[in-house]
């Protein structure tokens, strides 16, 4: 069946958090270049590793996988931004509003 072959031959970006240096570099650049950045640590799921989501004052966001929950919190704290556990706080409304605006403008 065709659905068994879906995705063959394509190399996807790793979702296991194994590229710690690249993730740290990306998150540092995002935090440095935007105002009012906050970090939200997301738990691992069956599909993805633990992730850190950075959200700027205007709702723009980025997400990167990290190897473990303790490392995710360490990386986020190292950015000198407020750090939250998304299980306790949820996501800020500005993140959803930004994503909605991007979709309306055809950017995602």
C-alpha positions as CSV (number, residue, x, y, z in Angstrom):
1,X,0.0,0.0,0.0
2,X,1.1,3.5,-0.7
3,X,0.8,4.8,2.8
4,X,3.5,2.3,3.9
5,X,6.0,4.1,1.6
6,X,5.1,7.6,2.7
7,X,8.2,9.5,3.7
8,X,10.7,7.1,2.4
9,X,13.9,8.6,1.1
10,X,13.3,11.9,2.8
11,X,15.5,12.9,5.7
12,X,13.5,14.6,8.4
13,X,15.0,16.9,11.0
14,X,15.7,15.0,14.2
15,X,13.1,15.2,16.9
16,X,15.0,13.4,19.6
17,X,16.9,16.4,20.9
18,X,20.2,14.9,20.1
19,X,21.6,18.1,18.5
20,X,22.0,20.1,21.8
21,X,24.5,22.6,20.5
22,X,22.4,23.6,17.5
23,X,19.2,23.8,19.7
24,X,21.1,26.0,22.3
25,X,22.5,28.3,19.5
26,X,19.1,28.8,17.9
27,X,17.4,29.5,21.2
28,X,20.1,32.0,22.3
29,X,19.8,33.8,19.0
30,X,16.0,34.0,19.3
31,X,16.2,35.3,22.9
32,X,18.9,37.8,22.0
33,X,17.1,39.3,19.0
34,X,13.6,39.7,20.5
35,X,12.0,41.6,23.3
36,X,10.1,40.1,26.2
37,X,11.0,36.5,25.6
38,X,9.7,33.8,27.9
39,X,10.6,30.1,27.9
40,X,8.1,27.2,28.2
41,X,9.3,23.7,28.8
42,X,7.1,21.0,27.2
43,X,7.1,17.4,28.3
44,X,8.3,14.6,26.0
45,X,5.5,12.7,24.1
46,X,5.4,9.5,22.1
47,X,6.4,11.5,19.1
48,X,8.8,14.2,20.3
49,X,11.5,14.7,22.9
50,X,11.2,17.3,25.6
51,X,11.1,20.7,24.0
52,X,11.6,24.4,24.9
53,X,9.3,27.0,23.3
54,X,10.4,30.6,23.3
55,X,7.7,33.2,23.0
56,X,8.4,36.9,22.3
57,X,6.3,39.8,23.5
58,X,4.4,39.9,20.2
59,X,3.7,36.1,20.3
60,X,6.3,35.1,17.8
61,X,7.6,31.7,18.9
62,X,10.1,29.0,18.2
63,X,10.5,25.4,19.5
64,X,13.5,23.1,19.8
65,X,13.9,19.6,21.1
66,X,16.3,18.8,23.9
67,X,17.6,15.5,25.2
68,X,15.9,15.6,28.6
69,X,13.6,17.7,30.9
70,X,16.5,18.7,33.3
71,X,18.6,19.8,30.3
72,X,15.6,21.7,28.9
73,X,15.3,23.7,32.1
74,X,19.0,24.3,32.3
75,X,19.2,25.6,28.7
76,X,16.1,27.8,29.3
77,X,17.5,29.2,32.5
78,X,20.8,29.9,30.8
79,X,19.0,32.3,28.5
80,X,18.2,34.7,31.4
81,X,14.5,34.7,30.6
82,X,11.5,33.7,32.7
83,X,11.0,29.9,32.5
84,X,7.7,28.1,32.9
85,X,6.5,24.5,32.9
86,X,3.8,24.4,30.2
87,X,1.9,21.7,32.2
88,X,1.4,24.2,35.0
89,X,0.9,27.5,33.1
90,X,-0.4,26.6,29.6
91,X,0.5,28.8,26.6
92,X,0.0,32.5,26.5
93,X,-2.8,33.8,24.3
94,X,-0.4,36.0,22.3
95,X,1.2,32.8,20.9
96,X,-2.1,31.6,19.5
97,X,-2.9,35.0,18.2
98,X,0.5,35.3,16.4
99,X,0.0,31.8,14.8
100,X,-3.5,32.8,13.7
101,X,-2.2,36.0,12.1
102,X,0.6,34.1,10.3
103,X,-1.9,31.6,8.8
104,X,-4.3,34.4,7.7
105,X,-1.3,36.0,5.9
106,X,-0.4,32.8,4.3
107,X,3.0,32.4,6.0
108,X,2.6,28.9,7.4
